[in-house]
Amino acid sequence: PPGPRGYWILGLIKIPMIKPWITYVKWGKEYGDLVHFTRLGRHYLVINSLEAANEILERQAQLTSDRPVHTELDRMFSLHFLGTAPYDDEWRAYRKLMHQNFRAAASIDYRPIEI
């Protein structure tokens, strides 16, 4: 997507840290609903409309929902917990098990054990 240009390697340096959404709204009027920029080698995508957010985050969740890999250890040893695991079939199976066994309604089943 289009967006403001920064320096070759550094990308954008001057992004306001206080109320950055004001800058994002201004960029949205200039570049459209999706604004892309880089900063210090990281890519950022700003979604400036509810319709675009719904399309990308809800309807295309299979393609767009994932978590970044933070360290080499994640890649080498596949240390995945539910909060850091990649969004795939295995993650959905783990989440389903967690939801079945740890939701509020399921806690009633554990009362005899707790007593």
Phi, psi and omega in degrees: 000156179290162178180177180292144179271144177242201177282161188305304182264320187283331185077211178282131179256320186264087171243125184298135178274339177258122181054058180293339181297334177295318177294320180296321178296318178298317177296323179299322177292328182275319188252343181115189184294328180248125181236128180246138172210160176244151177212118180052042176085356179257141181264138179233142176235121179256126179258119189254010178215153179295322181296315179295320178296317179297316180297314185282313188274335181258304186285331180249030184300327180300325182269329190255350183266110175200171181243148179288150174272122189269325186226167175294329179299323177301318181287319186285316188252358180052049177282094184245126170248169184302324181282341182241358182290150177293151183281100180210191182297322179296318179298316180297323178295316178297317181296321178298317178297317179298316181295320180295324188260344185235011175284167185298319182293331180285342181294338178296326180294338183267356183301314179301324179292320181291324180289000000 
